[in-house]
Amino acid sequence: MKGKVYLVGAGPGDTKLITLKGLECIKKSDVIIYDRLANDEFLKEAKDGCEFIYVGKKSSNHILPQDKINELILQKCLEGKVVTRLKGGDPYVFGRGGEEAEKLFDNGVDFEIVPGITSAIGGLCYAGIPITHRDYASSFHVITGHLRDDEEKEINWNALANCKGTLVFLMGIGNLKHISEELIKEGRDKKTPVALISWATRYNQNTTITDLENAYEIAKEKNVKAPSLIVVGDVVKVRNKLNFFENSALFGKKVVVTRARKQSSYLSDKIKLLGGKAVELPVIKIEKNNNQKLKKEIENIKEYTHIVFTSRNGVEIFFETIDEMGLDSRIFFNLKVCSIGMGTSEELMKRGIKADIVPKKFVAESLFDEMKKTLIKTDKVLVPRSENARDFLVDKLKEICKVKELYTYRTIIDEKSIEIAEKVLEEDIDYITFTSSSTVKNLISILGNNYKDMLLNKKLISIGPITSKTIEEFGLKVYKESHIATIDGLVDLLIEDNK
Ligand code: SAH
Protein backbone atom coordinates (compact mmCIF):
# COMPACT_ATOMS: atom_id res chain seq x y z
CA MET A 1 0.00 0.00 0.00
CA LYS A 2 1.20 3.48 -0.82
CA GLY A 3 1.56 5.94 2.02
CA LYS A 4 0.65 9.58 1.99
CA VAL A 5 1.57 12.56 4.14
CA TYR A 6 -0.74 15.38 5.10
CA LEU A 7 0.95 18.46 6.48
CA VAL A 8 -1.87 19.89 8.52
CA GLY A 9 -2.23 23.24 10.23
CA ALA A 10 -3.92 22.66 13.58
CA GLY A 11 -4.77 26.32 14.13
CA PRO A 12 -3.66 28.38 17.12
CA GLY A 13 -5.06 26.22 19.93
CA ASP A 14 -8.83 26.39 20.23
CA THR A 15 -9.75 22.99 18.84
CA LYS A 16 -12.66 24.41 16.89
CA LEU A 17 -10.24 26.44 14.81
CA ILE A 18 -9.03 23.57 12.66
CA THR A 19 -10.31 23.17 9.11
CA LEU A 20 -12.75 20.42 8.17
CA LYS A 21 -10.10 19.03 5.86
CA GLY A 22 -7.51 19.01 8.63
CA LEU A 23 -9.84 17.10 10.92
CA GLU A 24 -10.57 14.55 8.19
CA CYS A 25 -6.83 13.93 7.87
CA ILE A 26 -6.51 13.34 11.61
CA LYS A 27 -9.40 10.88 11.52
CA LYS A 28 -8.01 8.78 8.70
CA SER A 29 -4.33 8.69 9.67
CA ASP A 30 -2.29 5.71 10.87
CA VAL A 31 0.36 7.96 12.39
CA ILE A 32 0.16 11.49 13.80
CA ILE A 33 3.38 13.38 14.33
CA TYR A 34 2.66 16.50 16.34
CA ASP A 35 4.46 19.26 18.16
CA ARG A 36 3.96 21.42 21.20
CA LEU A 37 1.77 24.08 19.69
CA ALA A 38 -0.71 21.68 18.11
CA ASN A 39 -3.38 21.07 20.73
CA ASP A 40 -3.09 17.41 21.78
CA GLU A 41 -6.85 17.20 22.25
CA PHE A 42 -7.00 16.51 18.53
CA LEU A 43 -5.54 13.08 19.20
CA LYS A 44 -8.91 12.03 20.58
CA GLU A 45 -10.26 12.28 17.05
CA ALA A 46 -7.83 9.70 15.69
CA LYS A 47 -8.92 6.21 14.81
CA ASP A 48 -8.22 3.25 17.11
CA GLY A 49 -4.65 2.02 16.86
CA CYS A 50 -3.30 5.29 15.46
CA GLU A 51 0.32 5.89 16.47
CA PHE A 52 1.10 9.23 18.10
CA ILE A 53 4.60 10.67 17.95
CA TYR A 54 5.39 13.84 19.87
CA VAL A 55 8.34 15.74 18.48
CA GLY A 56 8.26 18.99 20.38
CA LYS A 57 9.32 18.62 23.99
CA LYS A 58 10.23 22.12 24.99
CA SER A 59 11.23 21.57 28.60
CA SER A 60 13.90 19.01 27.85
CA ASN A 61 16.80 19.34 25.49
CA HIS A 62 15.55 16.46 23.47
CA ILE A 63 13.75 18.32 20.77
CA LEU A 64 14.01 16.15 17.72
CA PRO A 65 16.20 18.05 15.28
CA GLN A 66 14.41 19.14 12.12
CA ASP A 67 16.28 16.76 9.81
CA LYS A 68 15.29 13.84 12.08
CA ILE A 69 11.65 14.96 11.96
CA ASN A 70 11.80 15.14 8.17
CA GLU A 71 13.29 11.66 8.10
CA LEU A 72 10.68 10.28 10.50
CA ILE A 73 7.78 11.58 8.42
CA LEU A 74 9.31 10.10 5.30
CA GLN A 75 10.01 6.72 6.91
CA LYS A 76 6.48 6.33 8.23
CA CYS A 77 5.11 7.16 4.82
CA LEU A 78 7.43 4.70 3.09
CA GLU A 79 6.08 2.01 5.41
CA GLY A 80 2.80 2.56 3.60
CA LYS A 81 1.17 4.59 6.34
CA VAL A 82 -1.14 7.56 6.08
CA VAL A 83 0.67 10.19 8.11
CA THR A 84 -0.61 13.47 9.49
CA ARG A 85 2.11 15.90 10.42
CA LEU A 86 0.18 18.22 12.71
CA LYS A 87 1.63 21.64 13.29
CA GLY A 88 0.45 24.63 15.32
CA GLY A 89 -1.15 27.47 13.35
CA ASP A 90 -0.39 27.28 9.65
CA PRO A 91 2.30 24.83 8.50
CA TYR A 92 4.03 27.40 6.33
CA VAL A 93 4.18 30.25 8.85
CA PHE A 94 7.53 29.75 10.59
CA GLY A 95 6.68 26.10 11.02
CA ARG A 96 9.40 24.78 8.75
CA GLY A 97 6.61 23.13 6.83
CA GLY A 98 8.25 24.13 3.58
CA GLU A 99 11.35 22.09 4.43
CA GLU A 100 9.30 19.08 5.47
CA ALA A 101 7.29 19.17 2.25
CA GLU A 102 10.41 19.59 0.08
CA LYS A 103 11.91 16.49 1.63
CA LEU A 104 8.78 14.57 0.66
CA PHE A 105 8.89 15.93 -2.87
CA ASP A 106 12.56 15.05 -3.22
CA ASN A 107 11.79 11.48 -2.23
CA GLY A 108 8.85 11.11 -4.57
CA VAL A 109 6.31 10.74 -1.80
CA ASP A 110 2.65 11.64 -2.17
CA PHE A 111 1.72 14.63 0.02
CA GLU A 112 -0.82 17.38 0.55
CA ILE A 113 -0.75 20.54 2.62
CA VAL A 114 -3.76 21.67 4.64
CA PRO A 115 -3.46 25.33 5.66
CA GLY A 116 -4.40 26.41 9.15
CA ILE A 117 -5.34 29.60 10.94
CA THR A 118 -2.05 31.12 11.94
CA SER A 119 -1.64 32.46 15.47
CA ALA A 120 -0.37 35.63 13.83
CA ILE A 121 -3.93 36.43 12.77
CA GLY A 122 -6.23 34.17 14.82
CA GLY A 123 -4.34 34.81 18.05
CA LEU A 124 -4.76 38.55 17.67
CA CYS A 125 -8.41 38.13 16.85
CA TYR A 126 -9.02 36.23 20.14
CA ALA A 127 -7.27 39.04 22.02
CA GLY A 128 -9.71 41.54 20.49
CA ILE A 129 -7.20 42.89 17.95
CA PRO A 130 -8.04 43.07 14.24
CA ILE A 131 -4.78 42.79 12.33
CA THR A 132 -5.86 45.53 9.91
CA HIS A 133 -8.37 48.34 10.42
CA ARG A 134 -9.25 51.25 8.14
CA ASP A 135 -8.48 53.76 10.87
CA TYR A 136 -5.22 52.26 12.11
CA ALA A 137 -3.38 49.92 9.76
CA SER A 138 -3.62 49.06 6.10
CA SER A 139 -0.91 46.42 6.04
CA PHE A 140 0.56 43.84 8.38
CA HIS A 141 3.91 42.16 8.68
CA VAL A 142 4.65 38.88 10.36
CA ILE A 143 8.23 38.61 11.49
CA THR A 144 10.27 35.99 13.27
CA GLY A 145 11.69 37.31 16.49
CA HIS A 146 14.03 34.37 16.84
CA LEU A 147 16.81 35.62 14.70
CA ARG A 148 19.94 33.89 13.61
CA ASP A 149 22.75 36.29 12.73
CA ASP A 150 22.18 36.01 9.01
CA GLU A 151 18.44 36.58 9.45
CA GLU A 152 19.09 39.57 11.66
CA LYS A 153 20.83 41.21 8.74
CA GLU A 154 17.88 40.38 6.57
CA ILE A 155 15.49 42.39 8.72
CA ASN A 156 15.12 45.95 7.63
CA TRP A 157 14.33 47.59 10.96
CA ASN A 158 14.09 50.97 9.34
CA ALA A 159 11.40 49.81 6.93
CA LEU A 160 9.49 48.03 9.70
CA ALA A 161 9.65 51.05 11.98
CA ASN A 162 8.33 53.38 9.31
CA CYS A 163 5.76 51.27 7.48
CA LYS A 164 2.83 52.14 9.78
CA GLY A 165 1.34 48.65 9.37
CA THR A 166 0.72 46.23 12.22
CA LEU A 167 3.83 44.28 13.20
CA VAL A 168 3.46 40.79 14.61
CA PHE A 169 6.54 39.05 15.96
CA LEU A 170 6.48 35.32 16.52
CA MET A 171 9.04 33.57 18.73
CA GLY A 172 10.07 37.02 19.88
CA ILE A 173 9.69 37.13 23.66
CA GLY A 174 13.34 36.33 24.31
CA ASN A 175 14.30 39.15 21.97
CA LEU A 176 11.77 41.73 23.06
CA LYS A 177 14.35 44.20 24.33
CA HIS A 178 16.20 44.20 21.06
CA ILE A 179 13.01 44.37 18.97
CA SER A 180 11.56 47.37 20.79
CA GLU A 181 14.90 49.19 20.90
CA GLU A 182 15.47 48.74 17.17
CA LEU A 183 11.99 49.96 16.30
CA ILE A 184 12.30 53.06 18.48
CA LYS A 185 15.78 53.75 17.20
CA GLU A 186 14.58 53.64 13.62
CA GLY A 187 11.75 56.07 14.29
CA ARG A 188 8.66 54.24 15.51
CA ASP A 189 6.87 56.30 18.19
CA LYS A 190 7.84 54.91 21.59
CA LYS A 191 4.22 55.29 22.72
CA THR A 192 3.00 52.88 20.01
CA PRO A 193 0.69 50.36 21.71
CA VAL A 194 2.00 46.83 22.16
CA ALA A 195 0.09 43.67 23.04
CA LEU A 196 1.79 40.53 24.30
CA ILE A 197 -0.51 37.54 23.90
CA SER A 198 0.43 34.20 25.45
CA TRP A 199 -1.30 30.90 24.70
CA ALA A 200 -3.71 32.68 22.40
CA THR A 201 -7.16 31.13 21.82
CA ARG A 202 -6.82 28.75 24.78
CA TYR A 203 -8.53 28.99 28.15
CA ASN A 204 -5.23 30.23 29.62
CA GLN A 205 -4.75 33.02 27.08
CA ASN A 206 -3.08 35.93 28.76
CA THR A 207 -2.83 39.38 27.24
CA THR A 208 -0.62 42.20 28.45
CA ILE A 209 -1.06 45.69 27.05
CA THR A 210 1.84 48.11 27.12
CA ASP A 211 3.77 50.33 24.67
CA LEU A 212 7.05 50.04 22.81
CA GLU A 213 8.99 51.96 25.40
CA ASN A 214 7.88 49.82 28.34
CA ALA A 215 7.29 46.49 26.65
CA TYR A 216 10.47 44.78 27.81
CA GLU A 217 10.21 45.84 31.48
CA ILE A 218 6.51 45.00 31.68
CA ALA A 219 7.04 41.60 30.08
CA LYS A 220 9.76 40.86 32.62
CA GLU A 221 7.60 42.05 35.50
CA LYS A 222 4.60 40.01 34.35
CA ASN A 223 6.76 37.03 33.52
CA VAL A 224 5.46 36.75 29.96
CA LYS A 225 6.75 33.53 28.45
CA ALA A 226 6.67 31.69 25.14
CA PRO A 227 4.56 30.93 23.23
CA SER A 228 3.61 34.56 22.85
CA LEU A 229 2.82 36.98 20.10
CA ILE A 230 4.15 40.52 20.12
CA VAL A 231 1.81 42.94 18.40
CA VAL A 232 2.97 46.46 17.67
CA GLY A 233 0.55 49.03 16.30
CA ASP A 234 -2.48 51.20 16.87
CA VAL A 235 -4.89 48.34 16.13
CA VAL A 236 -4.21 47.26 19.74
CA LYS A 237 -6.45 50.15 20.84
CA VAL A 238 -9.56 48.49 19.40
CA ARG A 239 -9.25 45.69 21.93
CA ASN A 240 -11.31 47.73 24.37
CA LYS A 241 -14.32 47.05 22.20
CA LEU A 242 -13.55 43.75 20.49
CA ASN A 243 -12.27 41.58 23.31
CA PHE A 244 -15.01 38.95 22.97
CA PHE A 245 -13.03 35.87 23.97
CA GLU A 246 -11.62 37.03 27.28
CA ASN A 247 -15.10 38.26 28.12
CA SER A 248 -16.77 34.92 27.46
CA ALA A 249 -18.67 33.43 30.34
CA LEU A 250 -16.24 30.71 31.43
CA PHE A 251 -12.99 32.23 30.16
CA GLY A 252 -10.05 30.93 32.16
CA LYS A 253 -12.11 28.46 34.19
CA LYS A 254 -11.11 24.85 34.61
CA VAL A 255 -14.08 22.56 34.96
CA VAL A 256 -13.77 18.85 35.73
CA VAL A 257 -16.17 16.61 33.81
CA THR A 258 -16.71 13.28 35.55
CA ARG A 259 -19.27 11.66 33.30
CA ALA A 260 -18.48 8.66 31.14
CA ARG A 261 -15.98 9.20 28.35
CA LYS A 262 -18.57 8.35 25.72
CA GLN A 263 -20.98 10.96 27.04
CA SER A 264 -18.67 13.73 28.08
CA SER A 265 -18.32 15.52 24.77
CA TYR A 266 -21.54 17.53 24.96
CA LEU A 267 -20.68 19.07 28.31
CA SER A 268 -16.98 19.45 27.47
CA ASP A 269 -17.82 21.18 24.21
CA LYS A 270 -20.12 23.65 25.92
CA ILE A 271 -17.43 24.51 28.46
CA LYS A 272 -14.87 25.07 25.73
CA LEU A 273 -17.21 27.17 23.62
CA LEU A 274 -17.62 29.44 26.61
CA GLY A 275 -13.86 29.92 26.89
CA GLY A 276 -13.20 27.44 29.69
CA LYS A 277 -11.15 24.28 29.89
CA ALA A 278 -12.96 20.98 30.25
CA VAL A 279 -10.78 18.62 32.26
CA GLU A 280 -12.06 15.17 31.51
CA LEU A 281 -11.92 12.72 34.36
CA PRO A 282 -14.44 10.08 33.37
CA VAL A 283 -15.09 8.07 36.52
CA ILE A 284 -17.82 5.87 35.17
CA LYS A 285 -17.91 3.40 32.38
CA ILE A 286 -20.99 1.68 31.06
CA GLU A 287 -20.90 -2.10 30.97
CA LYS A 288 -23.63 -3.88 29.11
CA ASN A 289 -25.05 -7.00 30.77
CA ASN A 290 -25.69 -10.24 28.99
CA ASN A 291 -29.27 -9.47 28.06
CA GLN A 292 -30.77 -12.92 27.65
CA LYS A 293 -33.53 -12.17 30.12
CA LEU A 294 -34.38 -8.97 28.35
CA LYS A 295 -34.60 -10.84 25.08
CA LYS A 296 -37.08 -13.22 26.65
CA GLU A 297 -39.25 -10.39 27.86
CA ILE A 298 -39.09 -8.76 24.45
CA GLU A 299 -40.40 -11.98 22.93
CA ASN A 300 -43.34 -11.59 25.28
CA ILE A 301 -43.65 -7.85 24.84
CA LYS A 302 -47.36 -8.23 24.02
CA GLU A 303 -48.01 -8.93 27.70
CA TYR A 304 -46.82 -5.45 28.66
CA THR A 305 -48.76 -2.20 28.69
CA HIS A 306 -45.90 0.17 29.65
CA ILE A 307 -42.15 0.47 29.26
CA VAL A 308 -40.01 2.86 31.30
CA PHE A 309 -36.67 4.34 30.27
CA THR A 310 -34.62 6.30 32.78
CA SER A 311 -31.42 7.14 30.89
CA ARG A 312 -29.85 7.53 27.46
CA ASN A 313 -27.79 4.42 28.04
CA GLY A 314 -30.89 2.45 28.90
CA VAL A 315 -32.44 3.42 25.58
CA GLU A 316 -29.29 2.73 23.61
CA ILE A 317 -28.78 -0.72 25.09
CA PHE A 318 -32.44 -1.64 24.71
CA PHE A 319 -32.36 -0.79 21.02
CA GLU A 320 -29.09 -2.63 20.50
CA THR A 321 -30.76 -5.67 21.99
CA ILE A 322 -33.88 -5.56 19.82
CA ASP A 323 -31.64 -4.96 16.83
CA GLU A 324 -29.70 -8.13 17.65
CA MET A 325 -33.06 -9.91 17.65
CA GLY A 326 -33.85 -8.59 14.18
CA LEU A 327 -36.63 -6.35 15.55
CA ASP A 328 -37.22 -2.62 15.45
CA SER A 329 -39.33 0.21 16.87
CA ARG A 330 -42.54 -1.47 15.80
CA ILE A 331 -42.46 -3.57 18.96
CA PHE A 332 -43.60 -0.41 20.77
CA PHE A 333 -46.84 -0.15 18.86
CA ASN A 334 -49.03 -1.16 21.75
CA LEU A 335 -46.98 0.20 24.63
CA LYS A 336 -47.13 3.42 26.58
CA VAL A 337 -43.56 4.72 26.69
CA CYS A 338 -42.45 6.57 29.82
CA SER A 339 -39.18 8.47 30.05
CA ILE A 340 -37.24 10.42 32.66
CA GLY A 341 -35.07 13.27 31.43
CA MET A 342 -34.66 15.22 28.25
CA GLY A 343 -31.65 13.17 27.12
CA THR A 344 -33.63 9.94 27.46
CA SER A 345 -36.54 11.34 25.46
CA GLU A 346 -34.15 12.68 22.82
CA GLU A 347 -32.56 9.26 22.47
CA LEU A 348 -36.02 7.75 21.96
CA MET A 349 -36.93 10.43 19.43
CA LYS A 350 -33.84 9.54 17.42
CA ARG A 351 -35.44 6.12 16.96
CA GLY A 352 -38.82 7.55 16.05
CA ILE A 353 -40.42 7.04 19.46
CA LYS A 354 -42.16 9.94 21.14
CA ALA A 355 -42.56 9.15 24.82
CA ASP A 356 -46.14 9.27 26.13
CA ILE A 357 -45.30 10.19 29.69
CA VAL A 358 -42.43 12.59 30.46
CA PRO A 359 -42.55 14.27 33.86
CA LYS A 360 -41.63 17.93 34.14
CA LYS A 361 -39.08 17.21 36.84
CA PHE A 362 -36.46 14.71 35.82
CA VAL A 363 -36.64 12.45 38.86
CA ALA A 364 -38.28 9.10 39.54
CA GLU A 365 -40.70 10.64 42.04
CA SER A 366 -42.20 12.86 39.36
CA LEU A 367 -42.47 10.05 36.86
CA PHE A 368 -44.29 7.98 39.42
CA ASP A 369 -46.70 10.85 40.15
CA GLU A 370 -47.51 11.07 36.45
CA MET A 371 -47.85 7.33 35.92
CA LYS A 372 -50.06 6.68 38.90
CA LYS A 373 -52.75 8.93 37.41
CA THR A 374 -53.60 6.36 34.75
CA LEU A 375 -52.00 3.10 35.87
CA ILE A 376 -54.42 0.28 36.77
CA LYS A 377 -54.06 -3.05 38.50
CA THR A 378 -54.05 -5.12 35.31
CA ASP A 379 -51.25 -3.12 33.72
CA LYS A 380 -47.76 -4.58 33.38
CA VAL A 381 -44.66 -2.41 33.29
CA LEU A 382 -41.23 -3.29 31.87
CA VAL A 383 -38.32 -1.35 33.38
CA PRO A 384 -35.02 -2.12 31.61
CA ARG A 385 -32.37 -0.05 33.38
CA SER A 386 -29.11 0.17 35.26
CA GLU A 387 -28.14 -2.12 38.09
CA ASN A 388 -27.13 1.00 40.01
CA ALA A 389 -30.56 2.65 39.82
CA ARG A 390 -32.61 3.58 42.87
CA ASP A 391 -35.40 1.26 44.06
CA PHE A 392 -38.01 3.97 44.52
CA LEU A 393 -39.78 3.82 41.16
CA VAL A 394 -40.03 0.06 40.91
CA ASP A 395 -41.16 -0.32 44.55
CA LYS A 396 -43.90 2.26 44.14
CA LEU A 397 -45.12 0.90 40.80
CA LYS A 398 -45.34 -2.57 42.31
CA GLU A 399 -47.90 -1.25 44.78
CA ILE A 400 -50.21 -0.66 41.82
CA CYS A 401 -49.55 -3.34 39.21
CA LYS A 402 -47.14 -5.95 37.91
CA VAL A 403 -43.62 -4.74 37.24
CA LYS A 404 -40.64 -6.46 35.66
CA GLU A 405 -37.34 -4.80 36.35
CA LEU A 406 -34.32 -5.90 34.33
CA TYR A 407 -30.78 -4.74 34.78
CA THR A 408 -29.54 -4.20 31.26
CA TYR A 409 -26.25 -2.51 32.18
CA ARG A 410 -24.20 -1.30 35.06
CA THR A 411 -21.92 1.61 35.66
CA ILE A 412 -18.46 0.67 36.84
CA ILE A 413 -15.35 2.63 37.64
CA ASP A 414 -13.36 3.72 34.61
CA GLU A 415 -9.98 2.34 35.65
CA LYS A 416 -8.13 4.71 33.32
CA SER A 417 -9.06 7.54 35.67
CA ILE A 418 -7.58 5.89 38.74
CA GLU A 419 -4.06 6.86 37.74
CA ILE A 420 -4.85 10.45 36.83
CA ALA A 421 -7.50 11.46 39.38
CA GLU A 422 -5.24 12.79 42.13
CA LYS A 423 -3.03 14.63 39.69
CA VAL A 424 -6.02 16.25 38.01
CA LEU A 425 -7.44 17.40 41.33
CA GLU A 426 -4.13 18.81 42.50
CA GLU A 427 -4.26 21.36 39.69
CA ASP A 428 -6.06 24.68 40.11
CA ILE A 429 -9.55 23.50 39.45
CA ASP A 430 -12.49 25.87 39.54
CA TYR A 431 -15.37 23.39 39.50
CA ILE A 432 -16.06 19.67 39.62
CA THR A 433 -19.30 18.68 37.91
CA PHE A 434 -21.37 15.67 38.93
CA THR A 435 -24.08 14.52 36.56
CA SER A 436 -25.34 11.51 38.52
CA SER A 437 -24.96 9.83 41.88
CA SER A 438 -22.66 7.25 40.31
CA THR A 439 -20.20 9.94 39.29
CA VAL A 440 -20.00 11.01 42.94
CA LYS A 441 -19.67 7.50 44.34
CA ASN A 442 -17.07 6.44 41.81
CA LEU A 443 -14.89 9.51 42.18
CA ILE A 444 -14.89 9.04 45.94
CA SER A 445 -14.09 5.40 45.63
CA ILE A 446 -11.20 6.24 43.28
CA LEU A 447 -9.82 8.83 45.69
CA GLY A 448 -10.07 6.47 48.66
CA ASN A 449 -9.97 7.38 52.34
CA ASN A 450 -8.62 10.88 52.01
CA TYR A 451 -11.21 11.99 49.46
CA LYS A 452 -12.31 14.80 51.75
CA ASP A 453 -8.87 16.40 51.67
CA MET A 454 -9.08 16.50 47.90
CA LEU A 455 -12.68 17.65 47.58
CA LEU A 456 -13.61 19.82 50.55
CA ASN A 457 -12.10 23.00 49.17
CA LYS A 458 -13.46 22.52 45.64
CA LYS A 459 -16.67 23.90 44.19
CA LEU A 460 -18.85 20.84 43.66
CA ILE A 461 -21.61 21.36 41.13
CA SER A 462 -24.55 18.99 41.12
CA ILE A 463 -27.00 18.32 38.30
CA GLY A 464 -30.00 17.78 40.58
CA PRO A 465 -31.41 16.85 43.97
CA ILE A 466 -30.55 13.12 43.95
CA THR A 467 -26.93 13.79 43.03
CA SER A 468 -26.77 16.53 45.68
CA LYS A 469 -28.06 14.13 48.29
CA THR A 470 -25.32 11.66 47.45
CA ILE A 471 -22.68 14.38 47.69
CA GLU A 472 -23.98 15.37 51.11
CA GLU A 473 -24.18 11.79 52.33
CA PHE A 474 -20.43 11.64 51.89
CA GLY A 475 -20.03 14.65 54.16
CA LEU A 476 -19.26 17.06 51.33
CA LYS A 477 -20.87 20.35 50.48
CA VAL A 478 -22.74 21.05 47.27
CA TYR A 479 -21.57 24.42 46.02
CA LYS A 480 -24.54 24.86 43.70
CA GLU A 481 -27.25 22.69 42.16
CA SER A 482 -28.72 23.14 38.64
CA HIS A 483 -32.20 24.61 38.52
CA ILE A 484 -33.04 22.09 35.82
CA ALA A 485 -31.50 18.62 35.95
CA THR A 486 -29.99 18.64 32.47
CA ILE A 487 -26.54 19.29 31.06
CA ASP A 488 -27.77 22.61 29.67
CA GLY A 489 -29.12 23.46 33.11
CA LEU A 490 -25.74 22.71 34.60
CA VAL A 491 -23.97 24.89 32.04
CA ASP A 492 -26.44 27.73 32.73
CA LEU A 493 -25.55 27.44 36.38
CA LEU A 494 -21.83 27.79 35.63
CA ILE A 495 -22.55 30.85 33.50
CA GLU A 496 -24.69 32.37 36.25
CA ASP A 497 -21.93 31.77 38.79
CA ASN A 498 -19.50 33.78 36.68
CA LYS A 499 -21.67 36.83 36.03
N1 SAH B 1 3.04 27.96 12.45
C1 SAH B 1 2.71 28.68 13.64
C2 SAH B 1 3.89 29.44 14.18
C3 SAH B 1 5.04 28.59 14.59
S1 SAH B 1 6.38 29.48 15.28
C4 SAH B 1 1.52 29.60 13.36
O1 SAH B 1 1.13 29.76 12.21
O2 SAH B 1 0.95 30.11 14.31
C5 SAH B 1 6.00 29.40 16.99
C6 SAH B 1 5.60 30.74 17.52
O3 SAH B 1 4.28 31.04 17.13
C7 SAH B 1 5.56 30.85 19.03
O4 SAH B 1 6.83 31.10 19.56
C8 SAH B 1 4.65 32.03 19.23
O5 SAH B 1 5.29 33.23 18.98
C9 SAH B 1 3.65 31.81 18.12
N2 SAH B 1 2.46 31.10 18.56
C10 SAH B 1 1.94 29.99 18.04
N3 SAH B 1 0.80 29.64 18.66
C11 SAH B 1 0.60 30.57 19.61
C12 SAH B 1 -0.40 30.78 20.58
N4 SAH B 1 -1.44 29.95 20.72
N5 SAH B 1 -0.29 31.86 21.39
C13 SAH B 1 0.73 32.71 21.27
N6 SAH B 1 1.71 32.55 20.38
C14 SAH B 1 1.64 31.51 19.55
Residues whose N, C-alpha, C, O or C-beta is under 5 A from the ligand:
A	BS01	SAH	P12 G13 L37 G88 G89 D90 P91 V93 F94 G95 I117 T118 S119 A120 G123 F169 L170 M171 G172 I197 S198 W199 A200 A226 P227 S228 L229
